[in-house]
Amino acid sequence: MTGALLSAVLAAEPAEGTMNPLLPAPADLIWSVVVAVIIGLAFYRYVLPRFNEVLDERTAKIEGGMAKAEQAQAEAAAALAEYRQQLAEARAEAARIREDARGEGAQIVAEARSKASDDASRIVANAQRQVEAERTQAAVALRAEVGALATDLASKIIGESLADEARQSRVIDRFLDEIEASAAGKEA
């Protein structure tokens, strides 16, 4: 059996003159390499530079966009810092205005109180003067009326006319003095 096996293996091996179907012929191999080199050179010479150019443009656009974004971000940060500074200044200004308004309000209230106090004092003084003047007028009018009544009464009591001005004055003064003395006695 070993002999049969050996003869089968020898029969399966190709002869030296036959080619392996998996390996191409050397001429095909050379022409394939020449065509691949031509295509590679054409790709390297024409397609690859254009492809690199497009990639470079995209890279430049991306880098430019990133630079613009960084610049915009820096501007936004500067604007935010400026806004915060203005906001702080506005708050400080508002606080100062509030304090000024409070001070002015307190001053206005103090001035109004002072003016009201002065006005009240003036009104009270005027009222006192007016009351005093009216009391004096009332006393003069009352004295004249009481004097006239006293004179009439005394004329009727005495039975003679008190037409004389001096006599009439004395009678009135004496009568009023007696009334004042009796009033002072009752109060004491």
Phi, psi and omega in degrees: 000331178294331179288323180290325180291319181293322179289329178290322179291320180292328180287331182281335181284136179288157178283165185292341182271344180270152184261158176281129183289345180275338179258131179286169179288150182301325179293318177297321180296318181292315180294325178294320179293319180297315180295318179297321179292320179295314179296318178298317179294317178297317178297315181293325185277322188247314186280313183299317177297320179294319178297317178294322178297315178297317178297320178295320177298315179297318179298317179296318178296317180296315179295320177297317178298320179293320178295318177296320179295318177296319178295316178296321179294319178296318178296320178295320178295319178295318179295321178295317178296318179296318178299315179297320178295315178296322178296317178296318178296319180295319178296318178296318178297318179297319178296319179295318179295319178298316180295319177298317180295319178298316179298315179295322178297316178297320179295317180296318179297317180296317179295319180295318178296316179297315180296318179297320178295316178297315179298318180296317179298317180296317180296318179296317179297316178297319180295319179296317178297318180294318178297318179297318180294317179294323178295318178296316178298318180295320179295318180295315181294319179294319179298316180294318181290316178297322178298317180295316179296318180295321179295316178298316181294317180294323179298319181289322181288313183285325179091007177233160184278136178254057184281340180291131185293316182295315180296317181299319180296316180296316181298317182294314181297318180295317181297316180293322178297319179295320179295316180294320180294319179292324178291321179292325179292321179292324181289326183284000000 
